[in-house]
Amino acid sequence: MTPSTEAVPSPSEPLDLPVLHRDGMMLVIDKPFGLPVHAGPKGGETLSDHLDALRFGLPKRPELAHRLDKDTSGCLVLGRHAKALALLGRLFAEGQVDKTYVALTRGAPAADEGRIDQPLAKRSPHRGWWMQAVPKGAPGAQEAITDYRVLHRGDGIAVLALSPVTGRTHQLRAHLAHMGAPILGDAVYGGASRLPGGPRLHLHSRRIVVPLARKGPPVAVSAPLPPHMCETLLALGLSPDAVGQAADVAFNNNSADAASDPVSTGVPPKTV
């Protein structure tokens, strides 16, 4: 089957930035596909252009506590003031923030779940965002670890839940390509068309869990899957809601609600 090739919205259209969570310290927004968080060498519209609209009564606009790639959608955390940004920065740096992504891939890892422990390094000194898998100890190698669980195999396409333990540039995309299961629509690591209107990247920041308060439960937020991924899942005969719910508990081994297998969440098992 062919993934969605719907057109990217024009910058002139109104920008919808759903706020998934808001408190005195942070916002969690649902970043749309195709919107860069920072300005690039070619310029153009960025998330930073719209942060003033997210003040909600505070004197200063919120700022990014981490980042997502331009073509990755979903949960993105913003700190609402300097103290919040300092705390959030520490939590992200220390690996205390749990992140779960959903990806649709061509092919899948052989095992239904596991850990990818594969160092990454810059492929070119002139394109610092372009990463490649390298042996441990190689010049420029950075430790990169990703946990994964296969939620569905079928029709040559798999659905994976991903939990990055480290946070390297393009880590999930480079790791899956190295495993022989590139993400659908990945023009850099998966060989997808770079032409306008080509397949969209099927990678979504589904869930984020932030231990913001010293006492009390962490803040857990989930973002609905974007339209282009929903369209592909429906074409595969899968429920986007069921896939999202399966991903939410994929790495929560202590939860009584955690699924023992994809069938319990309504995602039928098949074979790639």
Backbone bond lengths (Angstrom), bond angles and torsions (degrees), N, CA, C in turn:
res aa  C-N    CA-C-N  psi(-1)  N-CA   C-N-CA  omega(-1)  CA-C   N-CA-C  phi
1 M - - - 1.450 - - 1.515 109.40 -
2 T 1.303 117.15 162.31 1.462 122.55 -177.92 1.505 110.23 -110.45
3 P 1.374 119.03 128.15 1.457 120.73 178.90 1.508 111.98 -66.76
4 S 1.324 114.64 165.67 1.459 121.09 -177.18 1.515 111.71 -58.92
5 T 1.323 116.99 142.13 1.464 122.02 177.12 1.517 110.61 -124.99
6 E 1.332 116.97 30.05 1.463 120.13 -177.99 1.519 110.61 -61.71
7 A 1.298 117.38 152.33 1.459 122.39 -175.50 1.518 110.89 -72.11
8 V 1.336 115.76 146.43 1.458 121.31 174.96 1.520 108.78 -73.26
9 P 1.358 118.39 135.53 1.458 119.94 -178.77 1.522 112.18 -58.07
10 S 1.302 116.53 143.99 1.459 121.69 177.33 1.517 110.37 -69.03
11 P 1.372 118.28 142.45 1.465 120.64 177.33 1.525 112.94 -57.19
12 S 1.339 117.42 -20.56 1.454 119.98 -178.53 1.531 112.13 -76.48
13 E 1.336 117.40 -16.76 1.440 120.30 179.37 1.525 110.51 -75.83
14 P 1.339 117.80 152.27 1.462 119.84 178.13 1.522 110.90 -58.46
15 L 1.351 116.36 137.93 1.455 120.95 -177.86 1.520 109.75 -93.36
16 D 1.311 115.77 125.23 1.450 121.51 178.53 1.523 108.78 -98.67
17 L 1.338 116.55 114.74 1.452 121.78 177.81 1.530 108.58 -118.48
18 P 1.324 117.60 83.28 1.472 119.69 -179.14 1.526 111.22 -60.03
19 V 1.324 116.05 131.97 1.464 121.68 175.50 1.523 107.59 -93.13
20 L 1.322 116.18 114.55 1.461 122.01 -177.23 1.519 112.16 -86.52
21 H 1.336 116.27 -26.36 1.471 121.16 179.84 1.522 108.53 -154.18
22 R 1.342 115.14 141.97 1.465 120.16 176.43 1.513 109.36 -145.72
23 D 1.326 116.43 129.69 1.460 121.81 169.92 1.521 107.45 -143.25
24 G 1.323 117.64 -168.85 1.452 119.97 -176.07 1.508 114.55 -71.20
25 M 1.341 117.10 -14.54 1.462 121.36 -176.06 1.530 113.28 -105.18
26 M 1.315 115.94 -39.44 1.466 117.21 -171.50 1.516 112.41 -147.11
27 L 1.327 113.56 162.42 1.459 123.48 168.86 1.519 107.66 -119.02
28 V 1.312 115.81 147.55 1.463 121.00 167.03 1.522 106.08 -121.16
29 I 1.330 116.02 118.37 1.456 120.55 -179.42 1.530 109.76 -110.54
30 D 1.318 115.46 162.90 1.460 122.60 176.18 1.522 107.15 -99.24
31 K 1.338 117.00 95.08 1.461 120.70 -177.18 1.526 110.34 -71.39
32 P 1.330 116.85 129.17 1.467 118.81 -179.87 1.520 112.23 -75.82
33 F 1.314 115.01 156.37 1.457 121.89 172.31 1.528 110.16 -58.22
34 G 1.329 116.62 142.81 1.457 121.66 171.13 1.508 115.80 86.23
35 L 1.342 117.39 -0.25 1.461 120.37 -178.91 1.521 109.54 -105.96
36 P 1.339 118.74 112.82 1.467 119.76 176.90 1.519 110.73 -71.65
37 V 1.322 115.92 149.78 1.465 118.67 179.74 1.522 111.43 -84.36
38 H 1.342 116.83 -25.48 1.463 121.62 178.55 1.522 109.60 -128.62
39 A 1.320 115.65 158.61 1.464 120.71 178.08 1.522 110.06 -68.62
40 G 1.330 115.70 139.40 1.448 121.57 175.98 1.510 111.16 -105.97
41 P 1.331 117.55 -177.87 1.470 120.46 -178.36 1.523 113.65 -62.51
42 K 1.336 117.38 -23.71 1.462 120.07 -179.58 1.523 112.67 -91.80
43 G 1.345 117.57 -0.88 1.454 120.41 -179.67 1.512 111.35 72.74
44 G 1.332 115.96 -155.06 1.461 120.57 179.49 1.516 112.36 99.28
45 E 1.322 115.05 174.07 1.453 122.54 -176.90 1.528 111.13 -66.44
46 T 1.336 116.87 139.65 1.462 122.26 177.08 1.519 109.51 -135.43
47 L 1.307 115.72 167.82 1.458 120.77 175.82 1.525 110.83 -59.73
48 S 1.325 116.83 -36.06 1.462 120.55 -178.97 1.523 112.31 -57.48
49 D 1.322 117.69 -27.26 1.457 121.48 179.20 1.527 112.60 -66.69
50 H 1.335 117.30 -15.77 1.462 121.27 -171.92 1.529 113.40 -117.80
51 L 1.338 117.70 5.25 1.462 119.56 -174.62 1.528 113.03 -71.25
52 D 1.324 117.77 -26.49 1.473 119.49 178.15 1.525 111.44 -60.88
53 A 1.320 117.21 -29.13 1.460 120.79 -179.74 1.521 112.64 -74.07
54 L 1.343 116.70 -5.34 1.455 121.42 -177.73 1.530 112.54 -110.51
55 R 1.324 117.22 23.76 1.471 120.17 178.82 1.527 112.37 -71.10
56 F 1.326 117.12 -39.04 1.465 122.78 -177.50 1.538 111.72 50.55
57 G 1.340 114.74 49.68 1.453 120.32 174.04 1.510 115.64 93.06
58 L 1.323 119.42 -11.53 1.466 121.03 179.25 1.525 110.29 -83.00
59 P 1.349 116.95 153.33 1.467 119.30 -175.41 1.522 114.20 -69.59
60 K 1.331 117.34 -25.64 1.456 120.37 -179.42 1.524 110.24 -119.92
61 R 1.292 115.09 154.64 1.456 120.08 179.83 1.531 109.97 -75.05
62 P 1.321 117.95 156.42 1.471 120.29 174.70 1.524 110.34 -72.36
63 E 1.324 114.92 162.00 1.467 120.20 178.57 1.527 109.32 -131.62
64 L 1.314 115.22 160.55 1.462 121.36 -176.66 1.523 111.74 -65.96
65 A 1.340 116.22 132.41 1.458 121.45 173.42 1.526 110.89 -93.13
66 H 1.319 117.39 -18.09 1.464 124.16 174.45 1.522 105.56 -158.03
67 R 1.320 118.27 -162.99 1.457 118.81 -177.86 1.524 110.69 -146.72
68 L 1.318 114.55 159.38 1.460 122.74 171.28 1.523 107.91 -125.84
69 D 1.315 116.36 151.43 1.456 120.07 174.98 1.528 110.38 -62.66
70 K 1.307 115.88 157.84 1.464 121.92 179.43 1.523 112.32 -50.80
71 D 1.318 116.67 -45.11 1.462 120.36 -173.11 1.532 113.55 -96.29
72 T 1.328 117.37 9.40 1.464 121.64 173.24 1.519 108.35 -98.59
73 S 1.315 116.35 128.81 1.465 121.38 -179.88 1.524 110.13 -99.44
74 G 1.350 115.25 171.31 1.458 119.83 168.96 1.513 116.42 110.49
75 C 1.325 115.29 -157.55 1.469 123.33 -170.30 1.521 112.18 -59.23
76 L 1.326 115.51 123.64 1.460 122.49 176.97 1.516 107.88 -135.53
77 V 1.336 117.01 128.53 1.467 122.96 -174.03 1.527 110.17 -96.67
78 L 1.337 115.73 133.43 1.458 123.03 175.80 1.521 108.90 -121.16
79 G 1.330 116.79 136.63 1.457 121.29 173.36 1.512 109.73 -89.99
80 R 1.331 116.43 137.44 1.463 120.08 -172.08 1.527 113.73 -88.77
81 H 1.317 118.00 -12.55 1.472 121.29 176.62 1.521 108.34 -160.51
82 A 1.337 116.68 175.80 1.468 120.97 -171.57 1.529 112.36 -61.20
83 K 1.322 117.53 -42.59 1.464 120.22 -179.70 1.522 110.75 -62.93
84 A 1.323 116.42 -42.20 1.457 120.50 178.92 1.525 110.83 -64.28
85 L 1.333 117.22 -42.54 1.456 120.42 -179.55 1.522 111.48 -62.89
86 A 1.338 116.76 -38.75 1.465 120.35 178.74 1.525 110.48 -63.78
87 L 1.340 116.83 -44.57 1.462 120.40 179.57 1.523 111.12 -65.36
88 L 1.319 116.46 -47.03 1.460 119.80 -179.63 1.529 111.48 -63.19
89 G 1.322 116.34 -39.65 1.458 119.93 177.90 1.525 111.64 -59.86
90 R 1.332 116.08 -40.51 1.467 120.18 178.44 1.520 111.08 -66.60
91 L 1.339 117.17 -43.35 1.461 120.86 -179.30 1.528 111.29 -61.99
92 F 1.337 116.87 -42.81 1.459 119.85 177.96 1.522 110.87 -66.71
93 A 1.337 117.09 -43.42 1.468 120.94 -177.78 1.525 111.54 -63.80
94 E 1.328 116.86 -34.76 1.461 120.97 -178.53 1.525 113.10 -87.31
95 G 1.314 117.78 2.41 1.452 120.94 178.16 1.513 114.41 71.63
96 Q 1.341 117.16 25.25 1.453 120.53 -178.44 1.529 112.75 -88.56
97 V 1.322 117.33 -7.65 1.465 121.66 179.27 1.525 108.33 -95.98
98 D 1.328 116.62 121.50 1.461 120.90 178.46 1.527 109.72 -87.04
99 K 1.328 116.24 131.44 1.462 121.97 -178.83 1.529 109.66 -127.22
100 T 1.311 115.28 134.70 1.470 120.99 176.69 1.517 109.24 -126.08
101 Y 1.307 116.03 129.88 1.459 122.90 178.30 1.525 109.58 -114.78
102 V 1.316 115.73 155.30 1.462 122.23 170.44 1.525 107.38 -115.09
103 A 1.331 115.75 132.28 1.460 120.86 178.27 1.517 109.56 -133.29
104 L 1.333 115.98 143.43 1.455 122.16 170.16 1.519 106.89 -105.71
105 T 1.317 116.67 128.90 1.453 121.16 -172.12 1.520 111.33 -127.91
106 R 1.337 114.92 158.13 1.463 121.09 171.51 1.527 106.94 -90.38
107 G 1.334 116.28 109.46 1.445 120.28 -171.69 1.521 109.66 84.15
108 A 1.339 116.10 -179.58 1.452 120.87 -177.43 1.518 109.72 -156.71
109 P 1.335 117.11 158.41 1.466 118.73 172.18 1.525 110.24 -57.50
110 A 1.330 116.43 153.40 1.459 120.35 -178.54 1.524 111.75 -64.74
111 A 1.330 116.83 -40.54 1.464 121.13 -179.49 1.524 110.07 -84.39
112 D 1.326 116.84 151.09 1.462 120.71 -179.70 1.521 112.44 -72.78
113 E 1.313 117.53 -22.18 1.465 120.96 175.45 1.517 108.81 -155.41
114 G 1.317 115.87 157.95 1.448 118.47 -178.86 1.512 111.89 169.89
115 R 1.313 114.59 -168.04 1.465 121.94 -178.68 1.520 108.95 -127.90
116 I 1.335 115.81 132.20 1.459 122.12 173.76 1.526 106.92 -98.33
117 D 1.317 116.53 109.78 1.467 122.28 178.16 1.519 106.83 -111.90
118 Q 1.313 115.34 87.10 1.461 121.51 -171.98 1.525 110.20 -136.99
119 P 1.330 117.94 111.47 1.474 119.82 179.25 1.520 111.93 -60.06
120 L 1.321 115.31 150.36 1.455 122.28 177.64 1.516 109.63 -125.06
121 A 1.308 115.91 151.98 1.468 121.66 176.84 1.515 108.79 -144.36
122 K 1.328 115.59 159.45 1.453 120.06 176.66 1.520 109.84 -63.52
123 R 1.326 115.14 134.11 1.459 120.06 -179.69 1.521 111.55 -78.82
124 S 1.332 115.83 -29.26 1.458 120.46 -178.78 1.525 109.41 -144.27
125 P 1.329 118.88 136.33 1.468 120.28 177.67 1.521 112.96 -65.80
126 H 1.334 116.32 -17.17 1.467 120.56 -178.08 1.528 112.29 -94.00
127 R 1.338 117.35 -11.74 1.464 121.75 179.07 1.528 107.13 -133.04
128 G 1.346 114.94 78.74 1.455 121.05 -170.67 1.507 115.30 -63.65
129 W 1.337 117.50 -16.71 1.460 120.24 -179.79 1.520 112.25 -86.31
130 W 1.314 117.91 -10.77 1.464 122.58 -174.93 1.525 108.41 -89.43
131 M 1.344 117.23 112.02 1.456 122.22 -171.92 1.523 111.74 -109.38
132 Q 1.330 115.29 158.77 1.455 120.69 176.49 1.526 109.47 -146.37
133 A 1.330 115.99 152.99 1.454 121.55 176.79 1.523 109.48 -73.90
134 V 1.330 116.02 135.71 1.463 121.43 -179.56 1.526 108.81 -137.29
135 P 1.332 118.18 159.84 1.466 120.30 177.21 1.534 111.05 -65.30
136 K 1.313 115.52 154.12 1.461 120.21 175.22 1.530 109.32 -61.46
137 G 1.325 116.05 136.22 1.446 120.69 -179.32 1.513 114.69 86.85
138 A 1.336 117.67 -4.51 1.459 120.34 178.52 1.523 110.03 -68.09
139 P 1.329 118.33 153.90 1.464 120.62 178.68 1.532 111.60 -56.24
140 G 1.312 116.02 129.36 1.453 121.01 178.35 1.510 115.09 79.47
141 A 1.331 117.85 1.30 1.469 120.75 -177.41 1.526 110.98 -66.86
142 Q 1.338 115.74 134.93 1.460 122.81 175.96 1.530 108.62 -118.89
143 E 1.328 115.65 135.53 1.454 119.58 177.42 1.526 109.71 -59.03
144 A 1.327 116.87 133.49 1.462 121.74 179.49 1.526 108.11 -143.62
145 I 1.333 115.91 123.43 1.465 121.52 -175.41 1.521 108.98 -132.20
146 T 1.326 116.26 131.13 1.459 123.04 178.49 1.524 109.50 -133.78
147 D 1.323 117.00 127.52 1.459 121.37 170.33 1.522 108.61 -91.03
148 Y 1.340 115.99 145.74 1.468 118.82 -179.34 1.517 110.19 -140.33
149 R 1.328 114.77 158.49 1.458 122.36 170.34 1.519 107.96 -143.56
150 V 1.328 116.48 130.85 1.460 121.65 178.14 1.525 108.26 -83.09
151 L 1.330 115.99 119.95 1.459 121.50 179.86 1.524 112.35 -91.94
152 H 1.330 115.83 -24.89 1.475 119.55 -176.44 1.512 109.28 -161.53
153 R 1.330 115.28 141.42 1.455 122.38 172.58 1.525 107.66 -127.29
154 G 1.325 117.90 129.03 1.454 118.43 177.95 1.504 113.53 175.08
155 D 1.339 117.16 146.18 1.460 123.37 175.35 1.522 112.69 56.26
156 G 1.332 116.94 31.82 1.458 120.70 179.96 1.503 114.42 76.80
157 I 1.324 117.70 -1.15 1.457 122.63 -178.91 1.525 109.22 -122.73
158 A 1.312 117.06 136.74 1.459 122.18 178.36 1.522 109.87 -116.08
159 V 1.330 115.15 156.54 1.461 122.34 175.00 1.523 107.06 -115.82
160 L 1.321 116.23 124.87 1.454 121.62 -176.41 1.520 111.28 -122.44
161 A 1.329 115.66 144.27 1.463 122.16 164.54 1.522 106.43 -99.36
162 L 1.322 116.94 135.74 1.464 122.98 -174.89 1.521 110.35 -128.15
163 S 1.318 116.10 138.75 1.460 120.89 176.57 1.527 108.63 -130.01
164 P 1.337 117.86 103.38 1.464 119.80 -179.82 1.531 111.00 -74.30
165 V 1.315 116.43 121.24 1.469 121.11 176.92 1.514 109.92 -79.10
166 T 1.325 116.27 -37.98 1.458 122.41 173.07 1.530 107.92 -107.47
167 G 1.319 116.70 175.03 1.460 119.66 -174.54 1.511 113.45 -130.82
168 R 1.310 117.22 55.64 1.468 120.68 179.99 1.535 111.61 -78.07
169 T 1.307 115.79 156.60 1.462 121.17 176.97 1.534 110.45 -56.98
170 H 1.333 116.62 128.86 1.468 122.53 177.31 1.519 112.68 55.15
171 Q 1.342 117.16 27.90 1.464 120.14 -173.93 1.524 113.20 -57.26
172 L 1.331 117.10 -50.08 1.460 119.75 -176.56 1.523 111.13 -64.43
173 R 1.309 116.66 -42.19 1.459 121.32 -178.14 1.531 111.02 -65.56
174 A 1.330 116.74 -44.32 1.460 120.55 -179.23 1.525 111.17 -70.05
175 H 1.328 117.44 -39.32 1.459 120.26 179.78 1.528 111.62 -63.52
176 L 1.329 116.93 -46.80 1.458 119.67 -177.79 1.527 111.31 -67.34
177 A 1.316 117.01 -38.42 1.468 119.33 176.20 1.528 110.22 -62.27
178 H 1.321 116.66 -41.25 1.467 120.87 178.88 1.526 111.19 -63.66
179 M 1.340 117.00 -31.41 1.463 121.88 179.74 1.535 111.91 -80.60
180 G 1.326 116.97 -2.68 1.451 120.12 -178.84 1.508 113.97 83.16
181 A 1.343 116.16 19.73 1.466 121.31 179.50 1.521 109.18 -134.18
182 P 1.345 118.33 67.21 1.469 120.62 -176.94 1.523 111.69 -64.69
183 I 1.316 115.31 151.51 1.457 121.27 -179.04 1.523 109.83 -72.85
184 L 1.323 116.37 137.51 1.463 121.15 176.86 1.526 110.83 -55.44
185 G 1.314 116.02 135.01 1.452 120.87 176.66 1.512 115.07 79.58
186 D 1.342 118.41 8.66 1.464 120.63 -179.44 1.524 109.49 -84.49
187 A 1.325 116.00 105.83 1.463 121.50 -176.59 1.519 112.60 -75.56
188 V 1.337 117.72 -17.40 1.467 121.00 -177.85 1.525 111.16 -94.37
189 Y 1.316 116.67 -48.40 1.460 120.27 -173.66 1.529 113.69 -107.63
190 G 1.324 117.25 -10.04 1.452 118.93 -174.71 1.503 115.46 -116.44
191 G 1.335 118.27 0.05 1.448 120.86 177.93 1.517 114.46 77.03
192 A 1.334 118.60 14.43 1.465 120.36 178.95 1.530 109.97 -71.73
193 S 1.318 115.20 161.26 1.462 121.02 -178.84 1.516 110.97 -62.41
194 R 1.329 116.68 136.56 1.458 121.84 174.64 1.531 111.72 -92.62
195 L 1.331 116.98 0.80 1.453 120.71 -178.90 1.524 110.58 -72.71
196 P 1.331 118.65 149.40 1.470 120.64 176.19 1.528 110.67 -55.61
197 G 1.321 115.60 136.97 1.450 120.22 -178.96 1.517 113.99 85.54
198 G 1.349 116.79 2.52 1.457 119.87 177.09 1.521 110.69 -68.90
199 P 1.341 117.86 172.87 1.459 121.04 -177.38 1.525 112.17 -55.69
200 R 1.327 115.27 139.22 1.462 120.15 177.52 1.529 111.08 -78.96
201 L 1.328 115.92 150.15 1.458 120.96 176.45 1.527 109.44 -63.10
202 H 1.325 116.30 128.02 1.463 122.03 -178.75 1.530 109.64 -98.71
203 L 1.324 115.52 66.09 1.460 122.55 178.42 1.518 108.19 -137.00
204 H 1.336 115.98 127.12 1.465 120.95 -171.82 1.524 110.07 -137.59
205 S 1.336 115.61 131.17 1.461 121.31 174.00 1.531 107.84 -78.78
206 R 1.314 116.17 93.88 1.462 121.79 -170.86 1.524 113.25 -76.86
207 R 1.327 117.90 -43.88 1.466 119.99 -170.07 1.523 109.89 -144.45
208 I 1.325 115.11 142.93 1.460 120.52 176.12 1.524 108.27 -139.12
209 V 1.318 115.94 137.95 1.461 121.98 -177.97 1.525 107.81 -125.82
210 V 1.332 116.32 116.22 1.461 122.21 -172.69 1.531 109.30 -117.14
211 P 1.336 118.38 117.49 1.469 121.04 177.31 1.528 110.49 -79.78
212 L 1.314 115.55 73.05 1.458 121.22 -170.77 1.524 112.51 -75.03
213 A 1.329 117.14 -39.43 1.468 121.12 -176.42 1.521 110.53 -95.93
214 R 1.329 116.24 143.34 1.461 119.93 177.22 1.515 110.94 -65.78
215 K 1.321 115.84 -37.28 1.452 121.11 176.85 1.528 108.35 -118.70
216 G 1.285 115.56 140.97 1.457 119.08 -178.18 1.513 111.69 104.82
217 P 1.308 116.25 168.47 1.466 120.74 -176.53 1.526 111.89 -72.33
218 P 1.338 117.24 156.15 1.466 119.75 175.56 1.520 111.09 -70.84
219 V 1.310 115.75 161.85 1.458 121.95 176.11 1.527 108.02 -83.46
220 A 1.319 116.67 120.04 1.471 122.25 -180.00 1.521 108.92 -116.01
221 V 1.320 116.60 125.54 1.462 122.12 -175.41 1.527 109.36 -133.60
222 S 1.327 116.09 138.18 1.459 121.66 175.98 1.526 109.86 -122.94
223 A 1.331 115.83 142.85 1.468 121.91 178.21 1.516 109.69 -110.11
224 P 1.334 118.19 133.51 1.471 120.23 178.49 1.519 110.95 -61.22
225 L 1.311 115.91 148.56 1.462 119.87 178.77 1.526 110.05 -63.60
226 P 1.340 117.64 144.37 1.470 120.69 -176.68 1.522 111.17 -72.59
227 P 1.334 117.42 161.03 1.471 121.45 -175.08 1.515 114.68 -54.38
228 H 1.338 118.08 -41.60 1.464 118.56 -176.02 1.523 111.73 -68.11
229 M 1.343 117.67 -33.12 1.462 119.56 176.78 1.526 110.88 -74.80
230 C 1.335 116.52 -37.26 1.470 119.63 176.06 1.527 110.72 -60.18
231 E 1.327 115.81 -41.99 1.462 120.23 -179.46 1.526 111.05 -61.08
232 T 1.331 116.51 -43.34 1.459 120.22 179.51 1.519 111.12 -66.52
233 L 1.339 117.17 -42.24 1.464 120.36 178.96 1.525 111.70 -62.79
234 L 1.320 116.25 -43.14 1.469 119.71 178.79 1.521 111.08 -62.79
235 A 1.331 117.32 -36.65 1.460 120.73 177.70 1.525 111.45 -66.22
236 L 1.331 116.09 -25.15 1.464 121.44 176.58 1.527 111.82 -85.69
237 G 1.341 116.44 -2.65 1.454 120.35 -178.37 1.513 113.76 81.65
238 L 1.347 116.83 21.87 1.458 121.77 -177.64 1.524 110.54 -109.66
239 S 1.316 115.95 151.26 1.453 122.31 175.79 1.523 109.80 -87.60
240 P 1.341 119.54 119.92 1.466 120.64 176.49 1.521 112.74 -57.46
241 D 1.340 117.21 -38.11 1.464 119.70 178.90 1.520 110.93 -63.89
242 A 1.336 116.89 -42.23 1.460 119.97 179.86 1.523 111.49 -65.72
243 V 1.331 116.98 -39.44 1.457 120.57 177.30 1.529 110.29 -62.57
244 G 1.345 116.92 -45.48 1.454 120.10 178.89 1.518 112.11 -60.99
245 Q 1.324 116.89 -42.48 1.460 120.53 -179.83 1.525 111.29 -66.67
246 A 1.319 117.33 -37.21 1.458 120.44 177.34 1.524 110.92 -64.82
247 A 1.334 116.08 -40.22 1.461 119.77 178.46 1.518 111.43 -65.71
248 D 1.326 116.94 -37.05 1.462 120.88 -177.79 1.521 112.61 -58.38
249 V 1.328 117.36 -32.30 1.464 120.78 -176.77 1.526 112.46 -110.29
250 A 1.317 117.77 6.95 1.464 120.93 -173.90 1.522 112.95 -61.38
251 F 1.330 117.65 -32.46 1.465 120.64 -176.36 1.515 112.50 -115.78
252 N 1.328 115.74 14.56 1.466 120.93 -178.70 1.523 108.76 -100.62
253 N 1.326 116.33 76.20 1.460 121.00 -172.86 1.521 113.44 -67.89
254 N 1.332 116.59 -17.82 1.460 119.35 -177.81 1.518 112.91 -94.71
255 S 1.339 116.75 -1.19 1.452 120.04 -175.64 1.519 111.09 -86.34
256 A 1.331 115.97 134.50 1.455 120.10 176.52 1.515 111.08 -67.33
257 D 1.331 116.72 -19.11 1.461 121.17 -179.36 1.520 112.42 -89.75
258 A 1.341 116.99 -6.50 1.457 119.58 -175.95 1.518 110.36 -64.02
259 A 1.312 114.57 138.16 1.466 119.76 -177.63 1.520 110.30 -78.46
260 S 1.323 117.41 135.97 1.455 121.21 176.25 1.516 110.84 -77.65
261 D 1.313 117.51 -24.34 1.452 121.71 175.43 1.531 108.29 -158.93
262 P 1.354 117.26 164.27 1.461 119.90 -176.20 1.514 114.14 -58.72
263 V 1.356 118.13 -26.75 1.457 120.27 -176.88 1.517 111.29 -61.38
264 S 1.343 116.74 -35.45 1.460 119.75 -175.38 1.514 112.56 -68.39
265 T 1.336 117.50 -15.38 1.457 120.61 178.00 1.518 112.13 -104.82
266 G 1.306 116.34 8.38 1.457 119.29 177.04 1.507 114.24 87.47
267 V 1.343 118.33 9.35 1.448 121.17 177.74 1.511 108.06 -98.94
268 P 1.339 119.79 109.33 1.453 121.15 -174.15 1.525 112.40 -69.87
269 P 1.331 117.41 134.77 1.472 119.09 177.58 1.509 110.85 -77.19
270 K 1.326 116.30 137.84 1.462 121.55 174.56 1.517 107.54 -139.93
271 T 1.299 116.83 -176.81 1.459 121.61 -178.68 1.523 109.53 -119.11
272 V 1.342 115.29 131.94 1.468 119.15 176.94 1.521 109.13 -66.94
